[in-house]
Amino acid sequence: TTMQSKQLFGVLCAGGGAALAGLLLPLGVAPRAQADADAATGVHGIPETVPRVSRAEEEEKKKTAAKAVTKAELKDIQTIRRTMSRRDTTPEYKKLGAWHNTLRGEDMVEEMELYLDGNEKSVAGVYRLGCSLCGHRGIIHGGITAMAFDDTFGLCAYSMHVKSRTLENNGSPAAFTANLDINYRKPLPCDQRVVFNAKIDRVEGRKIFMSGYATNEAGDTKYADSTALFIAARKK
């Protein structure tokens, strides 16, 4: 009735928020304190056993895991010589190229060892780079590092994929660089051996996706890492 409604309104005004909260709780409207309690105990009152992790903590864990994997994958020169097959000669198509011809010689690309691993679809190039290839004093030019990566990726694509499919035109390897991305991690000193590794990650049609890295002889210092996309030419 109208009289009862007026009496109820008076009670609410006199009792303040406590009376209002008491009426609303049965209707499923919980105050902030109840919501916080629910969040602490979990859904439907079941305690949460998994601690909450912030997005920043998740990203940091991913980075740490990635670094651990990368560190585990690095190979020293002795491991490469022991586990991979050495290629006796430079591929014919490379003998007149910049890396295997123009830059070969004293104080440039002084030494060269090429290794293959058919099971892992990977290759490695061991080079001694002379100080005539520097940008800054004592530090190999970044463009030389890029050329070494590109040549190693080319050898990988040719030896592990293109050659097996006989995609060659007039004696030249029918795969070409479409993209080369390099992260320079530390300065690369001249006049010492450096190891460039490359492997095929996946092949999609004529696209060959690869990744690689460059380290010192001991395999405990990474100078740079790289990814590449090569395109195999259509077979004639």
N, C-alpha and C positions, 0 to 999 in steps of 0.2 A: 504494500500500500504506500501511498504518498508519505504517511507519517513514519512508516518503517524506514523508507529510503532516507528521510531527513535525519533519523536517529543514526543510521549507518554512516552517513556523511560526517556527522558530528563526532562519532568515534574515531574515524580516520583522521580527522583534523586534530583531535585531541591527542591521539596516540602517535602521530607523526609517521616517519618512514618505517618504523618497526612493524606497525600494524599493517601497512601497505605491503611490506615484504612478506609478512606472514600469509597474506591473502594470495600473493602472486606465486609463491613457491609451489603450491599444489598445482598451479597452472603450467609449470615447467619453465618459469622465468627465474633463473638463478642470479643472484648478485655476483659481483666481481670476485668476492672471496670464494664462493662456491666454484666458480669457473677455474680459478687458480688451483683449487684443491683437486678438481677433476683432471686438470692438465698434469698435476704431479703424480696422481695415482694411475693415470692411463685411461684408456677408453673403457667405459662401463664399469669403472671402479677396479679394473685389473691393474696391478702395479706394473710399471714399465721396467723391464730388466735390461734394456739396451740404452746406454747413455746417449743423450743428444749430442751430435757433432755439428759444429758450425760449418758453413760452406767454405770458409777460409781454411779450416782444419782439414776438410776433405781434399781441397786442392793441394795443400801442402803434402798430404800423404801420397797423393798421386805423383807429385813431382819427385818425392823421395824414392818411391817405388821405381819410377822411370830411370832415375839416376843409378839405382842399384842394378837394374837389368842391364843398362848400358855399360856399367863398370864390369859386369860379369862377362859381357860379350867381347870386350877388348882382348886382342891376341897379341902376344909378344912375338918377336921375329923367330925365336926358336920354335915356338908352337906352330907357326906358319910353315916353317921348313920341315917340321916333323909330320904334320898332318895333311898338308896339301901337296899336290903334284906340281913340280916345277916345269914350266914351259921352256923347252930348250932354245927356241928361236923366237924372234919377234914375228908376229903375223905379217904375212907378205904385204898386205894392204897398208900397214903402218910404217914400213921401212922408209918411205919417202915423206913421212909426215913431220909436223913440227916437233912433237915430243920425242919421237924416236930417231929423228935425223937432225933437224935444224939446231935443236938445243942440246944435242949430245956432244960431250967434249969436256975438256979441262975447265974446271971452275963453273960448270953448268950442270947438266944431268950427267954426273960422272959414273955412277953405277946404276944398274937396272936388273932386278930379278922379278920374274912374273910367275905367279902361282895360281893354280886352279883347284876347285873342289866341286866336282859334279854333283855330289849328293846334296850339298847345301846351296848349289847354284851361286857360288861366290868366287871371287878372284881377289888377289892381293898383289900390289906392286911395291917392291922395296927399292927405294932410290936414295942416292946420296946427292943432295942438291948443293952446288957450289955457290960461293958468295957473289958471283956475277949476276945471280938471279934475284938479288935483293931489291927491295923498295927502300926501306930505311936501312941504315947501316947494321949489318948482322942479322937482318930479318928478311926472310924470303917474301918476295912481292905477292900480294894477294891474287893477282892475275895468274901467277905461276901455280899457286895452289889450285885455282879454279881449273887451269889446263890439266893439271895432274888428275883431279877428280874426273873431269870430262873424258880423259883418255882411259882411265881405269873403268869408268862406267861403260865406255864403248867396248873395251875388251870383254867385260862381263856380258853385255848384251850379245856380242858376236859369238863368244865361246859357249855361252850357256843357253842361247835361244835361237838367234838368227842362223848360225851355222847349221844347227841341227835341222832346221827347216829348209835349208839350201836356198835361202832368200838372198842370193848374190847376183849382182849385175856386172858383167865384164870384170870380174875379179875384185870388185869393191864391195865392202860390207853394206848391205841394204838396210841400215838402221841409222837414224839421225837424231840428234839432240833437239828436243822440243822445249824442254825446261830444265834448268839447273839452278838449284837453290842451295846456298852455302851459309852455314853459321860459323863464323871465325871465333874460336873459343880462346886461344892463346897465341902469342907470336910464335912463328915457326923459325927456329934458328937455322942459319946456313951451315954448310960444311959438316953435316951429320946425316946419318941414315934416317929416313922417314918412311912409314908404312901406310899406304893407302889401301883400304879395304872397300869392296863393293859387293852387293848381293842383289839378286832379283827378289822383290817382295811379292809381286803378282804380275800376271799378264792378262790383259783384256783385249782380245782381238789382236790388232797390230800395235797396241800400246804396251810398252814394257816399263813397269814402275820399279825403281831401284833405290837403295839407300846405301850410305857408306860413311866412313870416318877416316881420319888421319891421326896417327899416333907416333910417338917416338919409338925407338928400337925395343925398349923394354915393355912397351904397351901400357905404361902407367900414366902417360900424359896424353890427353887428347887435344890436338891443335884445332881441329875443325870437324864438323860433320855435315853431311850433304844428302839431298834427295834429287832424283833425276827422273825425267820422263823421256824415253826414246820411242820413236815411231819406226816400225819396220815398213819398208816400202812394199807396195803390192808386187806380188810375183808376176814376172812377165811370162 
